[in-house]
Amino acid sequence: MLSAPIQHIGWTKLNSTGDPSVTEFINSVQAQNLPNARILRSFQLNRTLTQQEQLDISVMSNLTS
């Protein structure tokens, strides 16, 4: 369950540089199984995860390209 809205901010280059991409999750249903076609080399969340929240990340391509 999502305890509060959370933003995932990603960048196309390392160290939070390059083109940014922001996704805001406002509820638990919206935050499930969201594919992202962009290649993001760094990211941050706008707040820490609390209670039983968790972040699962799957990498589906070679990030060296």
C-alpha positions as CSV (number, residue, x, y, z in Angstrom):
1,M,0.0,0.0,0.0
2,L,1.3,3.4,-0.9
3,S,1.3,5.6,2.2
4,A,1.7,8.9,0.3
5,P,2.3,10.1,-3.2
6,I,5.8,9.4,-4.5
7,Q,7.8,10.7,-7.4
8,H,10.3,8.7,-9.4
9,I,12.8,11.0,-11.1
10,G,15.1,9.5,-13.7
11,W,17.9,10.8,-15.9
12,T,19.4,9.5,-19.2
13,K,22.9,10.0,-17.9
14,L,24.8,9.1,-14.7
15,N,24.9,11.3,-11.6
16,S,21.5,12.8,-12.2
17,T,22.4,14.5,-15.5
18,G,20.9,14.4,-19.0
19,D,17.2,14.5,-19.9
20,P,14.9,14.1,-16.9
21,S,11.8,12.0,-16.6
22,V,9.3,12.3,-13.7
23,T,6.6,9.8,-12.9
24,E,4.3,10.5,-9.9
25,F,2.5,7.6,-8.2
26,I,-0.6,8.7,-6.3
27,N,-2.0,5.2,-5.4
28,S,-0.9,1.6,-5.1
29,V,-2.7,0.4,-8.2
30,Q,-1.1,3.0,-10.4
31,A,2.4,2.1,-9.1
32,Q,2.2,-1.6,-10.1
33,N,3.9,-3.0,-13.1
34,L,4.7,0.3,-14.9
35,P,7.0,-0.2,-17.9
36,N,9.4,2.6,-18.8
37,A,10.7,2.5,-22.4
38,R,13.4,5.1,-21.7
39,I,16.9,4.1,-20.7
40,L,17.6,5.8,-17.4
41,R,21.1,5.7,-16.0
42,S,20.3,7.3,-12.6
43,F,17.2,7.9,-10.6
44,Q,15.9,9.1,-7.2
45,L,12.7,9.1,-5.2
46,N,11.4,12.3,-3.7
47,R,10.9,10.6,-0.3
48,T,12.0,7.6,1.6
49,L,9.9,4.4,1.5
50,T,7.9,3.8,4.6
51,Q,6.0,1.1,6.4
52,Q,5.7,-1.9,4.0
53,E,6.5,0.0,0.7
54,Q,9.1,-1.5,-1.5
55,L,10.7,-0.7,-4.8
56,D,11.4,-3.5,-7.3
57,I,13.5,-2.8,-10.4
58,S,13.9,-5.1,-13.4
59,V,16.5,-4.5,-16.1
60,M,15.6,-5.9,-19.4
61,S,18.4,-4.7,-21.7
62,N,22.1,-4.2,-21.8
63,L,22.9,-0.8,-20.1
64,T,26.3,-0.5,-21.7
65,S,24.8,0.7,-25.0
